[in-house]
Amino acid sequence: MKKPFFICFEGVEGSGKSTQAKLLYKFIKNNITKKVILTREPGGTAFAEKIRNILLDNKIKNSPLTEFFLLMAARNDHVVNKINYYLKKNLLLFAIDFFILHWHINIIWKEWIKTLYTTSKKKFLLIFIQILLF
């Protein structure tokens, strides 16, 4: 691949975005190129997956602000250690719940997009795929 691609699958819980992302990932990996990565949010790295498990544990009660900072730590680790890494290598990257998951923090998103775009040192195509249920 000459340019990296970053394709995000977004949608409500149960809409099938993980299923569709996995199907497309497998198809591309088996038929087009092995240079493809599938990741998710929150999670995607060992550190971020541990945070995801904490957030999903119903026995652990946190304040919204604590959860926010945990999500931001997971997001930062994911962007710095996985997404940027593979974009620099010109890979096709699929992400599940990357952008809309935390839409209510729109101002911070702009900084992440700016950081992602400037620190990857590569220009990349960003495609949003939103799955809606009607």
Rosetta constraint file for C-alpha pairs under 8 A:
AtomPair CA 1 CA 90 HARMONIC 6.23 0.50
AtomPair CA 1 CA 91 HARMONIC 6.92 0.50
AtomPair CA 2 CA 90 HARMONIC 6.61 0.50
AtomPair CA 3 CA 90 HARMONIC 5.40 0.50
AtomPair CA 3 CA 91 HARMONIC 7.65 0.50
AtomPair CA 3 CA 123 HARMONIC 7.33 0.50
AtomPair CA 3 CA 124 HARMONIC 6.07 0.50
AtomPair CA 3 CA 125 HARMONIC 7.63 0.50
AtomPair CA 4 CA 87 HARMONIC 5.44 0.50
AtomPair CA 4 CA 88 HARMONIC 7.53 0.50
AtomPair CA 4 CA 89 HARMONIC 7.48 0.50
AtomPair CA 4 CA 90 HARMONIC 4.04 0.50
AtomPair CA 4 CA 91 HARMONIC 5.00 0.50
AtomPair CA 4 CA 92 HARMONIC 5.56 0.50
AtomPair CA 4 CA 93 HARMONIC 7.58 0.50
AtomPair CA 4 CA 122 HARMONIC 7.96 0.50
AtomPair CA 4 CA 123 HARMONIC 7.65 0.50
AtomPair CA 4 CA 124 HARMONIC 5.17 0.50
AtomPair CA 4 CA 125 HARMONIC 6.70 0.50
AtomPair CA 5 CA 87 HARMONIC 7.44 0.50
AtomPair CA 5 CA 90 HARMONIC 7.47 0.50
AtomPair CA 5 CA 91 HARMONIC 6.66 0.50
AtomPair CA 5 CA 92 HARMONIC 4.72 0.50
AtomPair CA 5 CA 93 HARMONIC 5.98 0.50
AtomPair CA 5 CA 124 HARMONIC 5.71 0.50
AtomPair CA 5 CA 125 HARMONIC 4.99 0.50
AtomPair CA 5 CA 126 HARMONIC 6.25 0.50
AtomPair CA 5 CA 127 HARMONIC 7.73 0.50
AtomPair CA 6 CA 87 HARMONIC 7.78 0.50
AtomPair CA 6 CA 92 HARMONIC 6.22 0.50
AtomPair CA 6 CA 93 HARMONIC 4.86 0.50
AtomPair CA 6 CA 94 HARMONIC 6.05 0.50
AtomPair CA 6 CA 95 HARMONIC 7.48 0.50
AtomPair CA 6 CA 124 HARMONIC 7.07 0.50
AtomPair CA 6 CA 125 HARMONIC 6.08 0.50
AtomPair CA 6 CA 126 HARMONIC 4.83 0.50
AtomPair CA 6 CA 127 HARMONIC 6.23 0.50
AtomPair CA 7 CA 92 HARMONIC 7.77 0.50
AtomPair CA 7 CA 93 HARMONIC 6.14 0.50
AtomPair CA 7 CA 94 HARMONIC 4.85 0.50
AtomPair CA 7 CA 95 HARMONIC 6.23 0.50
AtomPair CA 7 CA 126 HARMONIC 5.96 0.50
AtomPair CA 7 CA 127 HARMONIC 4.74 0.50
AtomPair CA 7 CA 128 HARMONIC 6.06 0.50
AtomPair CA 7 CA 129 HARMONIC 7.26 0.50
AtomPair CA 8 CA 94 HARMONIC 5.79 0.50
AtomPair CA 8 CA 95 HARMONIC 4.71 0.50
AtomPair CA 8 CA 96 HARMONIC 5.83 0.50
AtomPair CA 8 CA 97 HARMONIC 6.91 0.50
AtomPair CA 8 CA 98 HARMONIC 6.33 0.50
AtomPair CA 8 CA 99 HARMONIC 7.54 0.50
AtomPair CA 8 CA 126 HARMONIC 7.82 0.50
AtomPair CA 8 CA 127 HARMONIC 6.27 0.50
AtomPair CA 8 CA 128 HARMONIC 5.09 0.50
AtomPair CA 8 CA 129 HARMONIC 5.88 0.50
AtomPair CA 9 CA 17 HARMONIC 5.75 0.50
AtomPair CA 9 CA 18 HARMONIC 7.58 0.50
AtomPair CA 9 CA 21 HARMONIC 6.64 0.50
AtomPair CA 9 CA 94 HARMONIC 7.48 0.50
AtomPair CA 9 CA 95 HARMONIC 6.17 0.50
AtomPair CA 9 CA 96 HARMONIC 4.88 0.50
AtomPair CA 9 CA 97 HARMONIC 6.09 0.50
AtomPair CA 9 CA 98 HARMONIC 7.60 0.50
AtomPair CA 9 CA 128 HARMONIC 6.54 0.50
AtomPair CA 9 CA 129 HARMONIC 4.95 0.50
AtomPair CA 9 CA 130 HARMONIC 5.98 0.50
AtomPair CA 9 CA 131 HARMONIC 7.32 0.50
AtomPair CA 10 CA 17 HARMONIC 6.45 0.50
AtomPair CA 10 CA 96 HARMONIC 6.29 0.50
AtomPair CA 10 CA 97 HARMONIC 5.06 0.50
AtomPair CA 10 CA 98 HARMONIC 7.25 0.50
AtomPair CA 10 CA 99 HARMONIC 7.39 0.50
AtomPair CA 10 CA 100 HARMONIC 6.43 0.50
AtomPair CA 10 CA 101 HARMONIC 7.79 0.50
AtomPair CA 10 CA 128 HARMONIC 7.42 0.50
AtomPair CA 10 CA 129 HARMONIC 6.09 0.50
AtomPair CA 10 CA 130 HARMONIC 4.67 0.50
AtomPair CA 10 CA 131 HARMONIC 6.06 0.50
AtomPair CA 11 CA 15 HARMONIC 6.21 0.50
AtomPair CA 11 CA 17 HARMONIC 6.44 0.50
AtomPair CA 11 CA 97 HARMONIC 7.31 0.50
AtomPair CA 11 CA 100 HARMONIC 7.78 0.50
AtomPair CA 11 CA 130 HARMONIC 5.56 0.50
AtomPair CA 11 CA 131 HARMONIC 4.82 0.50
AtomPair CA 11 CA 132 HARMONIC 6.02 0.50
AtomPair CA 12 CA 131 HARMONIC 7.57 0.50
AtomPair CA 12 CA 132 HARMONIC 7.17 0.50
AtomPair CA 12 CA 133 HARMONIC 7.84 0.50
AtomPair CA 15 CA 131 HARMONIC 6.53 0.50
AtomPair CA 15 CA 132 HARMONIC 6.83 0.50
AtomPair CA 15 CA 133 HARMONIC 6.31 0.50
AtomPair CA 16 CA 20 HARMONIC 6.09 0.50
AtomPair CA 16 CA 131 HARMONIC 7.64 0.50
AtomPair CA 17 CA 21 HARMONIC 5.95 0.50
AtomPair CA 17 CA 96 HARMONIC 7.01 0.50
AtomPair CA 17 CA 131 HARMONIC 6.56 0.50
AtomPair CA 18 CA 22 HARMONIC 6.03 0.50
AtomPair CA 18 CA 96 HARMONIC 6.42 0.50
AtomPair CA 19 CA 23 HARMONIC 6.16 0.50
AtomPair CA 20 CA 24 HARMONIC 6.14 0.50
AtomPair CA 21 CA 25 HARMONIC 5.94 0.50
AtomPair CA 21 CA 38 HARMONIC 7.80 0.50
AtomPair CA 21 CA 94 HARMONIC 6.99 0.50
AtomPair CA 21 CA 95 HARMONIC 7.88 0.50
AtomPair CA 21 CA 96 HARMONIC 7.20 0.50
AtomPair CA 22 CA 26 HARMONIC 6.06 0.50
AtomPair CA 22 CA 38 HARMONIC 7.51 0.50
AtomPair CA 23 CA 27 HARMONIC 6.15 0.50
AtomPair CA 24 CA 28 HARMONIC 6.10 0.50
AtomPair CA 25 CA 29 HARMONIC 6.03 0.50
AtomPair CA 25 CA 36 HARMONIC 7.14 0.50
AtomPair CA 25 CA 37 HARMONIC 7.57 0.50
AtomPair CA 25 CA 38 HARMONIC 6.73 0.50
AtomPair CA 25 CA 94 HARMONIC 7.32 0.50
AtomPair CA 26 CA 30 HARMONIC 5.94 0.50
AtomPair CA 27 CA 31 HARMONIC 5.83 0.50
AtomPair CA 27 CA 32 HARMONIC 7.61 0.50
AtomPair CA 28 CA 32 HARMONIC 4.91 0.50
AtomPair CA 28 CA 33 HARMONIC 6.04 0.50
AtomPair CA 28 CA 34 HARMONIC 7.61 0.50
AtomPair CA 28 CA 36 HARMONIC 7.52 0.50
AtomPair CA 29 CA 33 HARMONIC 5.17 0.50
AtomPair CA 29 CA 34 HARMONIC 4.80 0.50
AtomPair CA 29 CA 35 HARMONIC 7.26 0.50
AtomPair CA 29 CA 36 HARMONIC 6.32 0.50
AtomPair CA 30 CA 34 HARMONIC 7.20 0.50
AtomPair CA 35 CA 91 HARMONIC 5.18 0.50
AtomPair CA 35 CA 92 HARMONIC 6.23 0.50
AtomPair CA 36 CA 91 HARMONIC 5.62 0.50
AtomPair CA 36 CA 92 HARMONIC 4.60 0.50
AtomPair CA 36 CA 93 HARMONIC 5.75 0.50
AtomPair CA 36 CA 94 HARMONIC 7.66 0.50
AtomPair CA 37 CA 86 HARMONIC 7.90 0.50
AtomPair CA 37 CA 91 HARMONIC 7.24 0.50
AtomPair CA 37 CA 92 HARMONIC 6.32 0.50
AtomPair CA 37 CA 93 HARMONIC 4.85 0.50
AtomPair CA 37 CA 94 HARMONIC 6.09 0.50
AtomPair CA 38 CA 93 HARMONIC 6.08 0.50
AtomPair CA 38 CA 94 HARMONIC 4.76 0.50
AtomPair CA 38 CA 95 HARMONIC 6.02 0.50
AtomPair CA 39 CA 43 HARMONIC 7.67 0.50
AtomPair CA 39 CA 44 HARMONIC 5.08 0.50
AtomPair CA 39 CA 93 HARMONIC 7.62 0.50
AtomPair CA 39 CA 94 HARMONIC 6.15 0.50
AtomPair CA 39 CA 95 HARMONIC 4.87 0.50
AtomPair CA 39 CA 96 HARMONIC 6.41 0.50
AtomPair CA 40 CA 44 HARMONIC 5.20 0.50
AtomPair CA 40 CA 95 HARMONIC 5.14 0.50
AtomPair CA 40 CA 96 HARMONIC 4.49 0.50
AtomPair CA 40 CA 97 HARMONIC 6.25 0.50
AtomPair CA 40 CA 98 HARMONIC 6.85 0.50
AtomPair CA 41 CA 75 HARMONIC 7.30 0.50
AtomPair CA 41 CA 95 HARMONIC 7.40 0.50
AtomPair CA 41 CA 96 HARMONIC 6.22 0.50
AtomPair CA 41 CA 97 HARMONIC 5.42 0.50
AtomPair CA 41 CA 98 HARMONIC 5.56 0.50
AtomPair CA 41 CA 101 HARMONIC 7.78 0.50
AtomPair CA 42 CA 48 HARMONIC 6.53 0.50
AtomPair CA 42 CA 49 HARMONIC 7.04 0.50
AtomPair CA 42 CA 51 HARMONIC 7.86 0.50
AtomPair CA 42 CA 52 HARMONIC 5.73 0.50
AtomPair CA 42 CA 71 HARMONIC 6.82 0.50
AtomPair CA 42 CA 74 HARMONIC 6.35 0.50
AtomPair CA 42 CA 75 HARMONIC 6.64 0.50
AtomPair CA 42 CA 97 HARMONIC 7.73 0.50
AtomPair CA 42 CA 98 HARMONIC 7.89 0.50
AtomPair CA 43 CA 47 HARMONIC 7.66 0.50
AtomPair CA 43 CA 48 HARMONIC 4.35 0.50
AtomPair CA 43 CA 49 HARMONIC 4.21 0.50
AtomPair CA 43 CA 50 HARMONIC 7.65 0.50
AtomPair CA 43 CA 51 HARMONIC 7.36 0.50
AtomPair CA 43 CA 52 HARMONIC 5.82 0.50
AtomPair CA 43 CA 74 HARMONIC 6.50 0.50
AtomPair CA 43 CA 75 HARMONIC 7.66 0.50
AtomPair CA 43 CA 78 HARMONIC 6.95 0.50
AtomPair CA 44 CA 48 HARMONIC 6.21 0.50
AtomPair CA 44 CA 49 HARMONIC 6.30 0.50
AtomPair CA 44 CA 78 HARMONIC 5.92 0.50
AtomPair CA 44 CA 82 HARMONIC 7.39 0.50
AtomPair CA 45 CA 49 HARMONIC 5.91 0.50
AtomPair CA 45 CA 77 HARMONIC 7.24 0.50
AtomPair CA 45 CA 78 HARMONIC 5.85 0.50
AtomPair CA 45 CA 81 HARMONIC 7.53 0.50
AtomPair CA 45 CA 82 HARMONIC 6.93 0.50
AtomPair CA 46 CA 50 HARMONIC 6.44 0.50
AtomPair CA 47 CA 51 HARMONIC 6.58 0.50
AtomPair CA 47 CA 74 HARMONIC 7.00 0.50
AtomPair CA 47 CA 77 HARMONIC 7.22 0.50
AtomPair CA 48 CA 52 HARMONIC 6.14 0.50
AtomPair CA 48 CA 73 HARMONIC 7.53 0.50
AtomPair CA 48 CA 74 HARMONIC 4.30 0.50
AtomPair CA 48 CA 75 HARMONIC 7.21 0.50
AtomPair CA 48 CA 77 HARMONIC 6.53 0.50
AtomPair CA 48 CA 78 HARMONIC 6.58 0.50
AtomPair CA 49 CA 53 HARMONIC 6.21 0.50
AtomPair CA 49 CA 74 HARMONIC 7.73 0.50
AtomPair CA 50 CA 54 HARMONIC 6.40 0.50
AtomPair CA 51 CA 55 HARMONIC 6.22 0.50
AtomPair CA 51 CA 70 HARMONIC 6.57 0.50
AtomPair CA 51 CA 71 HARMONIC 7.48 0.50
AtomPair CA 51 CA 74 HARMONIC 6.36 0.50
AtomPair CA 52 CA 56 HARMONIC 6.14 0.50
AtomPair CA 52 CA 71 HARMONIC 7.98 0.50
AtomPair CA 52 CA 74 HARMONIC 7.72 0.50
AtomPair CA 53 CA 57 HARMONIC 6.08 0.50
AtomPair CA 54 CA 60 HARMONIC 7.10 0.50
AtomPair CA 55 CA 60 HARMONIC 7.68 0.50
AtomPair CA 55 CA 67 HARMONIC 7.01 0.50
AtomPair CA 62 CA 66 HARMONIC 5.97 0.50
AtomPair CA 62 CA 67 HARMONIC 6.35 0.50
AtomPair CA 63 CA 67 HARMONIC 6.37 0.50
AtomPair CA 64 CA 68 HARMONIC 6.06 0.50
AtomPair CA 65 CA 69 HARMONIC 6.32 0.50
AtomPair CA 66 CA 70 HARMONIC 6.19 0.50
AtomPair CA 67 CA 71 HARMONIC 6.05 0.50
AtomPair CA 68 CA 72 HARMONIC 6.19 0.50
AtomPair CA 69 CA 73 HARMONIC 6.12 0.50
AtomPair CA 70 CA 74 HARMONIC 6.21 0.50
AtomPair CA 71 CA 75 HARMONIC 5.98 0.50
AtomPair CA 72 CA 76 HARMONIC 5.99 0.50
AtomPair CA 73 CA 77 HARMONIC 6.20 0.50
AtomPair CA 74 CA 78 HARMONIC 6.11 0.50
AtomPair CA 75 CA 79 HARMONIC 6.11 0.50
AtomPair CA 76 CA 80 HARMONIC 5.95 0.50
AtomPair CA 77 CA 81 HARMONIC 5.64 0.50
AtomPair CA 77 CA 82 HARMONIC 7.65 0.50
AtomPair CA 78 CA 82 HARMONIC 5.33 0.50
AtomPair CA 78 CA 83 HARMONIC 6.34 0.50
AtomPair CA 79 CA 83 HARMONIC 4.77 0.50
AtomPair CA 79 CA 84 HARMONIC 5.83 0.50
AtomPair CA 79 CA 116 HARMONIC 7.12 0.50
AtomPair CA 80 CA 84 HARMONIC 5.66 0.50
AtomPair CA 80 CA 85 HARMONIC 7.13 0.50
AtomPair CA 81 CA 85 HARMONIC 6.04 0.50
AtomPair CA 82 CA 86 HARMONIC 6.17 0.50
AtomPair CA 83 CA 87 HARMONIC 6.12 0.50
AtomPair CA 83 CA 93 HARMONIC 7.61 0.50
AtomPair CA 84 CA 88 HARMONIC 6.08 0.50
AtomPair CA 84 CA 116 HARMONIC 6.69 0.50
AtomPair CA 84 CA 119 HARMONIC 7.29 0.50
AtomPair CA 84 CA 120 HARMONIC 5.14 0.50
AtomPair CA 85 CA 89 HARMONIC 6.70 0.50
AtomPair CA 85 CA 120 HARMONIC 7.45 0.50
AtomPair CA 86 CA 90 HARMONIC 6.54 0.50
AtomPair CA 86 CA 91 HARMONIC 5.69 0.50
AtomPair CA 86 CA 93 HARMONIC 7.33 0.50
AtomPair CA 87 CA 91 HARMONIC 5.70 0.50
AtomPair CA 87 CA 92 HARMONIC 7.60 0.50
AtomPair CA 87 CA 93 HARMONIC 7.40 0.50
AtomPair CA 87 CA 120 HARMONIC 6.55 0.50
AtomPair CA 87 CA 122 HARMONIC 7.28 0.50
AtomPair CA 87 CA 124 HARMONIC 7.50 0.50
AtomPair CA 88 CA 120 HARMONIC 5.74 0.50
AtomPair CA 88 CA 121 HARMONIC 6.90 0.50
AtomPair CA 88 CA 122 HARMONIC 6.21 0.50
AtomPair CA 97 CA 101 HARMONIC 5.39 0.50
AtomPair CA 99 CA 103 HARMONIC 6.75 0.50
AtomPair CA 102 CA 106 HARMONIC 7.73 0.50
AtomPair CA 103 CA 109 HARMONIC 7.96 0.50
AtomPair CA 105 CA 109 HARMONIC 6.52 0.50
AtomPair CA 106 CA 110 HARMONIC 6.68 0.50
AtomPair CA 107 CA 111 HARMONIC 7.09 0.50
AtomPair CA 108 CA 112 HARMONIC 6.44 0.50
AtomPair CA 109 CA 113 HARMONIC 6.04 0.50
AtomPair CA 110 CA 114 HARMONIC 6.06 0.50
AtomPair CA 111 CA 115 HARMONIC 5.97 0.50
AtomPair CA 112 CA 116 HARMONIC 5.80 0.50
AtomPair CA 113 CA 117 HARMONIC 5.92 0.50
AtomPair CA 114 CA 118 HARMONIC 6.00 0.50
AtomPair CA 115 CA 119 HARMONIC 5.65 0.50
AtomPair CA 116 CA 120 HARMONIC 5.91 0.50
AtomPair CA 117 CA 121 HARMONIC 7.14 0.50
AtomPair CA 117 CA 122 HARMONIC 7.38 0.50
AtomPair CA 117 CA 123 HARMONIC 7.08 0.50
AtomPair CA 118 CA 122 HARMONIC 7.83 0.50
